[in-house]
């Protein structure tokens, strides 16, 4: 990691909140941007800073008392520490160096890290940071926008961290002088294909873009790079306006596809969805078949997003007002559910991530969770677990 000070897309975007790393760091960004930020300009302000109600959900979280106490402490800390999502801008960066999922701004041959890609929540995921490595220069025959984040290889983070910047991508693509090319980082081919498809589906037929997958262990130089500043900070908060725009685009996409006369069979849009999880992936509850049967008795349609197309996932969730499933990336598809939907997460008590609670709050969803003890405490992230049948019945009753 280069030791040079950070610069920022524009420190002014944090003037009204959304900066979570201390006043000294923000002062450093202001100073560096003032002296060296002439090559970074804001082209469009996409969203202002946004606060939203995030109530502690202890009345709808079913778990043992020690687990509830931990949840209360962690979630209250998230509300206090990260009270609002920052503004987001579309920026133009002259002479950019893309390295792993981060950007450096090159000034007089010196690479300065761009803060919005080197935040505290991003640094642990950057695996290759040699800013002095030889770089491929991308040709000036295209206009480029980088769409990436530290968790971009994960479907859930792709949705709320990357794809939620859709408004900025659309504004840039429609204004391009040359062929618009979105730069993404490639990791897992199967997920990469669905990510690219989801972007093109949501942009719609009127906005044409090319895409290129970058290798995370190679460096790339771009003479003029567009970048949409983050609309989220892991694990909280997430910009409610950006998520609402993403959900609206998904609904429009589903409606557009259904309106085509040759689409005799449109994907189902159930109102009650149970999101299953394959046993071979681990972190599933004992008695999975019994839990599926419980969901079916309550009128739920069982959905397995694993292997489904981007459009099929949008269609399955965009009309759902009740969703239950196993806490994990697939449940991030609830971002497409309309406000007022009720969301139930089933999880081991080793997985108390506030990410999903915050997602529900940002989308205006009701939130509930049932936690149970893991079978193998030595492997808390991958162990199967047990759920209390009485708690499950109570939770499904809440969904109705």
KOLNULO-489392 format. One record per residue (C-alpha): residue number from 0; residue in one letter; x negated, y, z. Coordinates in Angstrom, 1 decimal. Last residue first. Layout:
resi|resn|c1|c2|c3
NUM|a|X|Y|Z
...
//
This chain:
resi|resn|c1|c2|c3
399|x|48.7|-12.8|7.7
398|x|45.0|-12.4|8.3
397|x|45.5|-12.4|12.0
396|x|47.1|-15.8|11.9
395|x|44.0|-17.1|10.1
394|x|41.9|-15.8|13.0
393|x|44.1|-17.5|15.6
392|x|43.9|-20.8|13.8
391|x|40.2|-20.5|13.5
390|x|39.8|-19.6|17.2
389|x|41.8|-22.7|18.2
388|x|39.6|-24.9|15.9
387|x|36.4|-23.7|17.5
386|x|33.6|-23.4|14.9
385|x|30.5|-25.5|14.9
384|x|27.2|-24.8|13.1
383|x|25.0|-25.8|10.3
382|x|21.4|-24.6|10.5
381|x|19.8|-22.4|7.9
380|x|19.0|-19.1|9.6
379|x|18.9|-20.5|13.1
378|x|16.4|-23.2|12.3
377|x|15.0|-24.1|15.8
376|x|18.5|-23.6|17.3
375|x|19.7|-26.7|15.3
374|x|23.4|-27.3|15.6
373|x|24.3|-23.6|15.6
372|x|26.9|-22.3|18.0
371|x|30.1|-20.7|16.6
370|x|31.3|-17.3|15.4
369|x|34.7|-16.2|14.1
368|x|34.9|-12.8|12.4
367|x|37.5|-10.1|11.7
366|x|37.5|-6.9|9.7
365|x|40.3|-4.8|8.2
364|x|39.2|-3.1|5.1
363|x|38.7|0.6|4.4
362|x|35.9|0.0|1.9
361|x|33.2|1.6|4.0
360|x|34.5|-0.2|7.1
359|x|34.5|-3.6|5.4
358|x|31.0|-3.1|4.2
357|x|29.9|-2.0|7.7
356|x|31.3|-5.3|9.2
355|x|29.5|-7.2|6.5
354|x|26.1|-5.5|7.0
353|x|26.3|-5.8|10.9
352|x|24.3|-9.1|10.7
351|x|25.2|-11.3|13.7
350|x|23.9|-14.5|12.1
349|x|22.6|-16.7|15.0
348|x|26.2|-17.1|16.2
347|x|27.0|-19.1|13.1
346|x|29.5|-17.6|10.7
345|x|33.0|-17.4|9.5
344|x|34.0|-14.0|8.1
343|x|37.6|-12.8|7.8
342|x|38.6|-9.8|5.6
341|x|41.9|-8.0|5.6
340|x|42.7|-5.8|2.6
339|x|43.7|-2.2|3.4
338|x|41.6|-0.7|0.6
337|x|41.6|-2.9|-2.5
336|x|39.2|-5.8|-2.8
335|x|36.2|-5.3|-5.1
334|x|33.7|-4.9|-2.2
333|x|35.1|-8.2|-1.1
332|x|32.5|-9.6|-3.5
331|x|30.0|-9.2|-0.6
330|x|31.5|-12.5|0.6
329|x|29.3|-14.4|-1.9
328|x|26.2|-13.0|-0.3
327|x|26.8|-14.6|3.1
326|x|29.3|-15.0|5.9
325|x|31.5|-18.0|5.1
324|x|35.0|-17.2|3.9
323|x|38.4|-15.6|4.4
322|x|40.0|-13.0|2.1
321|x|43.4|-11.4|2.3
320|x|44.5|-8.5|0.1
319|x|42.9|-10.0|-3.1
318|x|43.6|-8.3|-6.4
317|x|40.0|-7.3|-7.2
316|x|38.6|-10.5|-5.7
315|x|39.1|-13.3|-8.2
314|x|39.0|-11.0|-11.2
313|x|35.6|-9.4|-10.2
312|x|34.2|-12.9|-9.6
311|x|35.4|-14.2|-12.9
310|x|33.9|-11.2|-14.7
309|x|30.5|-11.7|-13.2
308|x|30.6|-15.3|-14.2
307|x|31.0|-18.1|-11.6
306|x|28.0|-20.3|-10.8
305|x|28.4|-20.0|-7.0
304|x|31.6|-17.9|-6.6
303|x|33.5|-20.9|-5.3
302|x|37.2|-19.9|-4.8
301|x|39.8|-21.7|-2.8
300|x|43.3|-20.1|-3.2
299|x|44.9|-19.4|0.2
298|x|48.4|-20.3|1.1
297|x|48.0|-20.8|4.9
296|x|48.0|-24.6|4.5
295|x|45.3|-24.2|1.8
294|x|43.1|-22.3|4.3
293|x|43.6|-25.0|7.0
292|x|42.7|-27.6|4.4
291|x|39.5|-25.7|3.6
290|x|38.7|-25.7|7.3
289|x|39.3|-29.4|7.5
288|x|37.0|-30.0|4.6
287|x|34.2|-28.0|6.2
286|x|34.4|-30.1|9.4
285|x|31.0|-29.0|10.8
284|x|30.3|-25.4|9.6
283|x|28.0|-24.5|6.8
282|x|24.6|-22.9|7.1
281|x|23.1|-25.2|4.4
280|x|23.1|-24.7|0.6
279|x|23.8|-28.4|0.1
278|x|27.1|-28.0|1.8
277|x|28.5|-25.7|-0.9
276|x|30.2|-22.6|0.4
275|x|33.9|-21.8|0.1
274|x|35.5|-18.3|-0.3
273|x|39.2|-18.5|0.6
272|x|41.2|-16.0|-1.4
271|x|44.7|-14.7|-0.8
270|x|46.1|-12.3|-3.4
269|x|45.0|-14.4|-6.3
268|x|43.9|-12.8|-9.6
267|x|43.6|-15.8|-11.9
266|x|41.4|-15.4|-15.0
265|x|43.3|-14.3|-18.1
264|x|44.6|-17.0|-20.5
263|x|46.0|-15.8|-23.8
262|x|43.3|-13.2|-24.2
261|x|43.9|-12.5|-27.9
260|x|46.2|-9.7|-27.2
259|x|43.7|-7.8|-25.1
258|x|45.4|-6.3|-22.1
257|x|43.9|-8.8|-19.7
256|x|40.3|-7.7|-20.6
255|x|41.1|-4.1|-20.0
254|x|42.9|-4.8|-16.7
253|x|39.9|-6.8|-15.4
252|x|37.5|-4.0|-16.4
251|x|39.7|-1.3|-14.9
250|x|39.8|-3.2|-11.6
249|x|36.0|-3.6|-11.7
248|x|35.5|0.1|-12.4
247|x|37.8|1.0|-9.5
246|x|35.8|-1.3|-7.2
245|x|32.5|0.4|-8.2
244|x|34.0|3.9|-7.8
243|x|35.2|2.9|-4.3
242|x|31.7|1.6|-3.4
241|x|30.1|4.8|-4.5
240|x|32.6|6.9|-2.5
239|x|32.2|4.8|0.6
238|x|28.4|5.2|0.7
237|x|26.9|2.3|2.6
236|x|25.4|2.5|6.1
235|x|24.0|0.2|7.3
234|x|22.0|-3.0|7.0
233|x|20.1|-1.8|5.0
232|x|20.5|1.7|3.7
231|x|23.0|2.5|1.0
230|x|23.7|4.9|-1.9
229|x|20.1|5.0|-3.0
228|x|18.7|7.6|-5.4
227|x|19.6|7.1|-9.1
226|x|16.4|7.0|-11.1
225|x|15.6|8.3|-14.6
224|x|12.0|7.8|-15.9
223|x|10.0|9.9|-18.3
222|x|6.5|8.9|-19.2
221|x|7.0|5.4|-17.9
220|x|4.1|3.3|-16.6
219|x|4.6|-0.3|-15.7
218|x|2.8|-2.5|-13.1
217|x|3.2|-6.3|-13.0
216|x|4.0|-8.6|-10.1
215|x|7.7|-7.9|-10.0
214|x|8.1|-8.7|-13.7
213|x|10.5|-6.3|-15.4
212|x|13.7|-7.4|-17.0
211|x|14.8|-5.1|-19.9
210|x|18.3|-4.0|-20.5
209|x|19.9|-2.2|-23.5
208|x|22.8|0.1|-23.0
207|x|26.1|0.7|-24.7
206|x|28.8|2.8|-23.0
205|x|32.2|2.7|-24.8
204|x|32.5|-1.1|-24.5
203|x|32.6|-1.0|-20.7
202|x|30.0|0.1|-18.1
201|x|31.5|-2.4|-15.8
200|x|31.1|-5.4|-18.1
199|x|27.6|-4.3|-19.0
198|x|26.4|-4.1|-15.4
197|x|28.1|-7.4|-14.5
196|x|26.5|-9.2|-17.5
195|x|23.0|-8.0|-16.5
194|x|23.5|-9.2|-12.9
193|x|25.0|-12.5|-14.1
192|x|22.0|-13.2|-16.3
191|x|19.6|-12.3|-13.5
190|x|21.4|-14.6|-11.1
189|x|20.7|-17.6|-13.4
188|x|17.2|-16.5|-14.3
187|x|16.1|-16.0|-10.7
186|x|13.6|-13.1|-10.2
185|x|13.9|-10.3|-12.8
184|x|13.5|-6.7|-12.0
183|x|15.8|-4.3|-13.8
182|x|15.1|-1.5|-16.3
181|x|18.1|0.0|-18.0
180|x|17.5|1.1|-21.6
179|x|19.4|3.9|-23.3
178|x|18.6|4.3|-27.0
177|x|17.6|7.9|-27.6
176|x|19.1|11.3|-26.7
175|x|20.8|9.9|-23.6
174|x|23.8|11.8|-22.2
173|x|26.3|8.9|-22.1
172|x|23.7|6.6|-20.6
171|x|22.8|9.1|-17.8
170|x|26.4|9.7|-16.7
169|x|27.1|5.9|-16.8
168|x|24.1|5.0|-14.8
167|x|24.9|7.7|-12.2
166|x|28.4|6.5|-11.7
165|x|27.2|2.9|-11.6
164|x|25.1|3.4|-8.5
163|x|27.2|0.8|-6.7
162|x|25.5|-1.8|-9.0
161|x|22.3|-1.4|-7.1
160|x|22.7|-1.4|-3.3
159|x|26.3|-2.7|-2.9
158|x|26.5|-5.3|-5.7
157|x|22.8|-6.2|-6.1
156|x|22.6|-6.5|-2.4
155|x|25.3|-9.2|-2.4
154|x|23.9|-11.0|-5.5
153|x|20.4|-11.2|-4.0
152|x|17.5|-10.5|-6.4
151|x|18.0|-6.8|-5.9
150|x|17.1|-6.9|-2.2
149|x|14.3|-4.3|-2.2
148|x|16.1|-2.2|-4.8
147|x|16.3|-1.8|-8.5
146|x|17.9|0.1|-11.4
145|x|15.2|2.0|-13.3
144|x|16.5|4.2|-16.1
143|x|14.7|4.5|-19.4
142|x|15.3|6.5|-22.6
141|x|13.9|4.4|-25.5
140|x|11.3|4.9|-28.3
139|x|8.8|6.4|-25.8
138|x|7.1|3.0|-25.4
137|x|6.6|1.5|-22.0
136|x|3.0|1.7|-20.8
135|x|1.8|-1.5|-19.3
134|x|-0.2|-0.9|-16.1
133|x|-3.7|-2.0|-14.9
132|x|-3.7|-2.3|-11.1
131|x|-4.6|0.8|-9.0
130|x|-1.1|0.9|-7.3
129|x|-1.8|-2.5|-5.8
128|x|1.6|-3.0|-4.0
127|x|2.6|-6.6|-4.5
126|x|5.0|-8.1|-2.0
125|x|7.5|-5.3|-1.3
124|x|10.2|-6.9|0.8
123|x|9.1|-5.6|4.2
122|x|8.8|-2.1|2.9
121|x|12.4|-1.6|1.9
120|x|14.3|-1.1|5.2
119|x|11.7|1.4|6.3
118|x|12.0|3.4|3.1
117|x|9.5|3.0|0.3
116|x|11.8|3.2|-2.8
115|x|13.6|6.4|-1.8
114|x|10.2|7.7|-0.5
113|x|8.5|7.8|-3.9
112|x|5.0|6.7|-3.3
111|x|2.3|9.0|-4.6
110|x|0.0|7.6|-7.3
109|x|-3.1|9.8|-8.0
108|x|-4.2|10.3|-11.6
107|x|-3.6|14.0|-11.5
106|x|-0.1|13.4|-10.2
105|x|1.5|9.9|-10.7
104|x|4.8|9.3|-9.0
103|x|5.0|5.9|-7.5
102|x|8.2|3.7|-7.8
101|x|9.1|0.6|-5.9
100|x|10.6|-2.8|-6.7
99|x|7.3|-4.4|-7.7
98|x|5.3|-1.5|-9.1
97|x|6.9|1.1|-11.4
96|x|4.5|4.0|-12.0
95|x|6.3|7.2|-13.1
94|x|4.9|10.0|-15.3
93|x|7.8|12.5|-15.1
92|x|10.6|11.5|-12.8
91|x|14.2|12.5|-13.7
90|x|16.7|12.3|-10.9
89|x|20.4|11.3|-10.7
88|x|21.4|12.2|-7.2
87|x|22.9|10.5|-4.1
86|x|24.0|12.2|-0.8
85|x|23.2|10.2|2.3
84|x|25.4|7.7|4.1
83|x|26.5|8.7|7.6
82|x|26.2|7.9|11.3
81|x|23.0|5.8|11.0
80|x|21.5|5.7|14.5
79|x|24.7|6.1|16.6
78|x|26.9|3.8|14.5
77|x|24.2|1.2|14.1
76|x|23.5|1.2|17.8
75|x|27.2|0.6|18.5
74|x|27.0|-2.3|16.2
73|x|24.0|-3.8|17.9
72|x|25.2|-3.4|21.5
71|x|28.8|-4.6|20.8
70|x|27.5|-7.5|18.7
69|x|25.1|-8.6|21.6
68|x|27.9|-8.4|24.1
67|x|30.2|-10.5|21.9
66|x|27.5|-13.1|21.5
65|x|27.1|-13.4|25.3
64|x|30.9|-13.6|25.7
63|x|31.4|-16.5|23.3
62|x|32.9|-15.7|19.9
61|x|36.1|-14.4|18.3
60|x|35.8|-10.9|16.7
59|x|39.1|-9.3|16.1
58|x|39.4|-7.3|19.3
57|x|35.7|-6.6|19.3
56|x|35.8|-4.7|16.0
55|x|33.7|-1.7|16.9
54|x|35.3|1.0|14.8
53|x|33.3|2.4|11.9
52|x|35.1|5.5|10.6
51|x|33.4|7.1|7.7
50|x|30.6|9.7|7.1
49|x|29.6|10.7|3.7
48|x|26.8|12.8|2.2
47|x|27.7|14.3|-1.2
46|x|27.9|12.1|-4.2
45|x|26.6|12.3|-7.8
44|x|24.4|15.4|-7.8
43|x|23.1|15.5|-11.4
42|x|19.8|16.3|-13.1
41|x|17.6|16.6|-10.0
40|x|14.0|17.2|-10.9
39|x|10.8|15.4|-10.2
38|x|7.6|16.6|-12.0
37|x|7.5|19.7|-9.9
36|x|7.4|17.6|-6.7
35|x|3.7|18.1|-5.9
34|x|3.6|21.1|-3.5
33|x|7.2|21.5|-2.5
32|x|7.9|17.8|-2.7
31|x|5.0|17.1|-0.4
30|x|6.1|19.6|2.2
29|x|9.7|18.6|2.1
28|x|8.8|14.9|2.3
27|x|6.5|15.6|5.3
26|x|9.3|17.5|7.1
25|x|11.5|14.5|6.5
24|x|8.9|12.1|8.0
23|x|8.5|14.4|11.1
22|x|12.3|14.6|11.5
21|x|12.8|10.9|12.0
20|x|13.5|7.9|9.9
19|x|17.2|7.7|9.4
18|x|18.1|10.4|6.8
17|x|21.8|10.3|5.9
16|x|22.6|13.8|7.1
15|x|23.6|17.2|5.7
14|x|20.1|18.3|4.5
13|x|19.3|14.8|3.3
12|x|19.8|15.5|-0.4
11|x|17.6|18.5|0.1
10|x|14.6|16.2|0.2
9|x|14.8|15.8|-3.6
8|x|13.6|12.7|-5.3
7|x|11.1|12.4|-2.6
6|x|7.3|12.5|-2.0
5|x|5.4|10.3|0.3
4|x|1.9|10.8|1.6
3|x|-1.0|8.8|0.1
2|x|-2.0|5.6|2.0
1|x|-1.4|3.4|-1.0
0|x|0.0|0.0|0.0
//
